[in-house]
Amino acid sequence: MSVAGKAIPLSVPEFGGNEWKYVKECLDTGWVSSVGPLVDRFERELAAYVGAAYSVAVVNGTAALHIALLVAGVEPEDEVLVSTLSFIAPANAIRYVGAWPVFMDAEAHYWQMDPEKAIDFLEKECCWRKGRLEDKVTKRRVRAIVPVHILGHPCDMSPIVRAARKYNLVVIEDASESLGAKYKGKNVGRLGDIACFSFNGNKIITSGGGGMIVTDNEGWARKARYLTTQAKDDPVEFIHNEIGYNYRLTNIQAALGVAQLERLDEFIEKKRVIAQVYRAALSDLSGIAPMPSAPDVEPIYWLYTVLLSERTTLERRKGVLRDLIEKGIDARPLWHTIHDLPPYRNSRAFRIENSPRLYEGAISLPSSVGITEEQVRQCALALQECAAKRFSTQ
Ligand SMILES: *Cc1c(COP(=O)(O)O)cnc(C)c1O
């Protein structure tokens, strides 16, 4: 049975292009491992798509974040601002380098990192000491900010970047869920100093597993390539002057990536149609708010996500989700806020007010590129029924 064997899956890949052809090329030529023409091509074409000068392909998006933090100069005991309403990968990557996350809230309208609160944190909780920005409470250096563009919608980057310049912070975009999205006409991945993408199986394009670092900083790109290939300092002898990582993408994975990238615009178009159909089917329903989109962005609707009404509770949302899954509709919640998960319970978290309610009330609906409009309507109807049932009882 295919992975799409579930009645209506959440987000499964679509392989109808040149995937077989390029994978066959790998096997026919023997270029299967962590170097090869398709790795180079995937890097070149992804960079061109995003509009970045340099790109380095890696094994997954989490590794991309790890390396981006290292090359951006984040050091052990530094602090890094990051969204609490996110998949956990960026917080983990911050810990991999020995730094500490400071969790930021989501703003209520578009669910992305709240720039006002981030600025508030920098203004009120930090101070300059001996030329470095310091957290007044922990005395740690605040070094970087990682806005996570969740669900295919960009963060409000202008105020974030302005604050980062003022406070000398590096901006590392986690664009894993938002390849192809635009903010004020500019591509996600071009909005900060360095950015990371993921090509995990459920992302808008997939290489099975994979990730990419993009930046305009040549030195950082070179360093990223060096660190992801075991920090090899001599082409022949095994000389390594630093501790490196085995993080390079394989040519076989890149084969999938290149083929998928050829269809990215088509996939985005389909995601937008899916969003439109959901919006039309769910409009006028009291108790279910459709997915928001800021006026100056072009989201890619990676996962179409709705928010249950103010009257919802975590238990009710869980009930709706259970009912949907029982009907064969593979919906899922947003991520649990990271700051109150066990590994991060003692971390700094600044005025987290909106994120918990978003976690408690949101449901992501099936959004595969291959889903039919009829199936989307079926999901919307099922959601309506399940919500009505759970909200009619106390
Ligand atoms: C998918 C994802 C990642 C990276 O995931 P990998 O599985 O390591 O490729 C990072 N951040 C966010 C927000 C993600 O959704």
PDBQT file of the ligand as one rigid body, heavy atoms in Angstrom, charges set to zero:
ROOT
HETATM    1  C1  LIG A 401      10.512  20.516   9.143  1.00  0.00    +0.000 C 
HETATM    2  C2  LIG A 401      11.066  21.580   9.962  1.00  0.00    +0.000 A 
HETATM    3  C3  LIG A 401      12.447  21.678  10.268  1.00  0.00    +0.000 A 
HETATM    4  C4  LIG A 401      13.486  20.715   9.801  1.00  0.00    +0.000 C 
HETATM    5  O1  LIG A 401      13.111  19.430   9.795  1.00  0.00    +0.000 OA
HETATM    6  P1  LIG A 401      13.986  18.239   9.214  1.00  0.00    +0.000 P 
HETATM    7  O2  LIG A 401      13.055  17.090   9.421  1.00  0.00    +0.000 OA
HETATM    8  O3  LIG A 401      15.216  18.150  10.060  1.00  0.00    +0.000 OA
HETATM    9  O4  LIG A 401      14.297  18.461   7.786  1.00  0.00    +0.000 OA
HETATM   10  C5  LIG A 401      12.875  22.769  10.989  1.00  0.00    +0.000 A 
HETATM   11  N1  LIG A 401      12.031  23.709  11.420  1.00  0.00    +0.000 NA
HETATM   12  C6  LIG A 401      10.722  23.666  11.151  1.00  0.00    +0.000 A 
HETATM   13  C7  LIG A 401       9.860  24.776  11.614  1.00  0.00    +0.000 C 
HETATM   14  C8  LIG A 401      10.183  22.597  10.441  1.00  0.00    +0.000 A 
HETATM   15  O5  LIG A 401       8.879  22.551  10.202  1.00  0.00    +0.000 OA
ENDROOT
TORSDOF 0
